Amino acid sequence: MLPYHLRNLAGVGSEITVEVGDPPTQQAVIDALEASYPALSGTIRDPATMRRRPFIRFFACEEDLSHEPPDAPLPAAVASGAEPFYVIGAMAGG
């Protein structure tokens, strides 16, 4: 699932499906997402460092996965398609 501004940029609905290899990882999901929707390249990860941008967070199975290593396997429920992988734009300001 993508935040509103990234959905509009990619021209997609709130939920999209991508195919990734085994084991599915954050990096594999974002790689597949950027390959399928090139307009998203550089919006979720810094293209020079390939690190998650500071105001983007990753969630799945009610857990914040943002600080997990990008090559760590995703929870089994996400891998099976039972649970979504969320890309969330963090809110900031006062």
URDARA-V557570 format. One record per residue. N is the residue number from 0. RES is the residue in three letters. D_CENTER is the distance of its C-alpha to the mean C-alpha in Angstrom with 2 decimals. Layout:
n,res,d_center
N,RES,D_CENTER
N,RES,D_CENTER
This chain:
n,res,d_center
0,MET,7.72
1,LEU,7.45
2,PRO,9.95
3,TYR,13.31
4,HIS,13.66
5,LEU,10.69
6,ARG,12.01
7,ASN,15.36
8,LEU,14.55
9,ALA,13.21
10,GLY,15.99
11,VAL,14.27
12,GLY,14.58
13,SER,12.49
14,GLU,11.29
15,ILE,10.69
16,THR,11.16
17,VAL,10.59
18,GLU,12.89
19,VAL,12.29
20,GLY,15.16
21,ASP,16.51
22,PRO,15.49
23,PRO,11.82
24,THR,9.83
25,GLN,6.53
26,GLN,8.22
27,ALA,9.28
28,VAL,6.26
29,ILE,5.23
30,ASP,9.05
31,ALA,9.62
32,LEU,7.61
33,GLU,9.63
34,ALA,12.61
35,SER,12.74
36,TYR,12.22
37,PRO,13.79
38,ALA,14.04
39,LEU,10.45
40,SER,11.49
41,GLY,12.05
42,THR,10.42
43,ILE,7.22
44,ARG,9.27
45,ASP,13.04
46,PRO,14.47
47,ALA,17.43
48,THR,16.04
49,MET,12.55
50,ARG,11.74
51,ARG,9.15
52,ARG,11.04
53,PRO,13.19
54,PHE,12.42
55,ILE,8.66
56,ARG,8.04
57,PHE,6.04
58,PHE,8.43
59,ALA,9.93
60,CYS,13.68
61,GLU,14.63
62,GLU,13.60
63,ASP,11.87
64,LEU,10.07
65,SER,9.55
66,HIS,12.73
67,GLU,12.53
68,PRO,13.15
69,PRO,10.39
70,ASP,12.75
71,ALA,13.43
72,PRO,13.41
73,LEU,11.23
74,PRO,13.71
75,ALA,16.08
76,ALA,15.48
77,VAL,11.86
78,ALA,13.37
79,SER,16.14
80,GLY,14.27
81,ALA,16.12
82,GLU,13.30
83,PRO,9.98
84,PHE,6.56
85,TYR,6.06
86,VAL,4.40
87,ILE,8.01
88,GLY,10.39
89,ALA,13.00
90,MET,16.55
91,ALA,19.32
92,GLY,22.91
93,GLY,26.09
